[in-house]
Amino acid sequence: MILKDSEYTIQGIPVTSLVREYGSPLFVYDASVIDRQIKRIKNAFSGFPNRINYAAKALTNKGVLAHVRGHKLGLDVVSVNELRMGLDAGFDADQILFTSNSVSFEEIEEALTLGVKVNIDSLSLLEAFGKRYGGGKPCSIRLKLDPLVEHHEGSREWHSHSKFGIHHSRIDDIKALEQEHEMNIVGLHVHNSSSFLDIPVYLETAERMFSIARQFPGLEFIDFGGGITIPFYPGHEVIDVDELGRRMEVQVQEFYKDYGNEPRIWFEPGRFLVSECGVLLTQVTVLKGDRDLPYAGTNTGFNHLIRPKMYNAYHDILNVSNPLASKKKYHITGNMCETDFLAQNREISEIREGDLLAIKNAGAYGACMASNYNSRVRPAEVLIREGKMHLVRKRETYEDLVRNQPGVDW
Ligand SMILES: Cc1ncc(COP(=O)(O)O)c(C=O)c1O
């Protein structure tokens, strides 16, 4: 989003015209920002054989998936429906890794019948997989490594209770199952943080994975999951991906020296690729407040963007209608029947009722985590690609809300 002559535009399209065309609230994605981020991450890891699998859960939309596929990325999916969407968007099954958790073996089998590789995250599923397929089908193993250091507040505590993956202390059990069923384990996987802020922590995880990998000869890939973030708030110091790439290259080449073959290094970025491409446009419906700061109430809420409520996440907010006005402090709220701050004590260009606000960095974990709470419909989504707007999801209607509720007559 660029501000020029007091008007915000995306690829030359005035932001206000998007709302005139599609209404508000509205999610808008700038495909050129996705392109930029893909290029950045590909460049950063170009020093060793790699594969970038887009984490479809971050922004799960067929239009966006098809755009990403054009860059020849692979895909990380978490459910069979996400997998189907990836196939519908044109991804080949062999470009997709199915990493689910707490699922039944039936769901794993369903994914396999669609032709993808599965990443197994519990010993019981591994045993079931071994018994059913032996060495007939390749699989990978999702590991859980206890973090050695805190990489963001509460992360160690969170990880020590994490439900994901097979704990690294159970490698012997994995090996025993592998031998018993002559399994074909082709990959190791870890997703150790949703927000790595420290390169040494990342490298430490990589080192531990390489050391575990030595017990699994002939791997095709080692997958480091997602967790590379973009700066969300002022002063948010994030990993420099180029530096991470350079330092990982040294480690990877060292590992290749005595491993035997050269497994590809996989990454599954979500937020890094699609956070910054998205804005949630919302109208200010009400301004109120006497003793306290003014509250600007909007026509969205945590039903559309749950991150501020769920994670206390910071999203920059701009006043698209009044960009050059002097700044004042506001609480920005949604219209849910619960306290739902989108921002507190936030300096924003003076807000008037009816103004259009843009909530930035709303591409990742925005629309895909939206709900119908309070029987409000989910917004439309528009992708701007090569200077043109494309409606990639229609706004829901009342009919959508009641479609799956059988009529009653009592
Ligand atoms: C297994 C796995 N891979 C990749 C991701 C994407 O993470 P991020 O959006 O932080 O890059 C996630 C996020 O939850 C995940 O669980």
The ligand as a Gaussian input file, in Angstrom:
#p B3LYP/6-31G(d) Opt

LIG

0 1
 C        4.169000     -27.686000      10.688000
 C        4.096000     -26.252000      10.367000
 N        4.786000     -25.792000       9.304000
 C        4.749000     -24.485000       8.947000
 C        4.000000     -23.572000       9.664000
 C        4.007000     -22.137000       9.236000
 O        4.515000     -21.335000      10.218000
 P        4.781000     -19.796000       9.963000
 O        3.532000     -19.200000       9.456000
 O        5.183000     -19.283000      11.291000
 O        5.886000     -19.702000       8.961000
 C        3.283000     -24.001000      10.790000
 C        2.486000     -23.060000      11.579000
 O        1.770000     -23.344000      12.480000
 C        3.330000     -25.372000      11.144000
 O        2.654000     -25.837000      12.201000

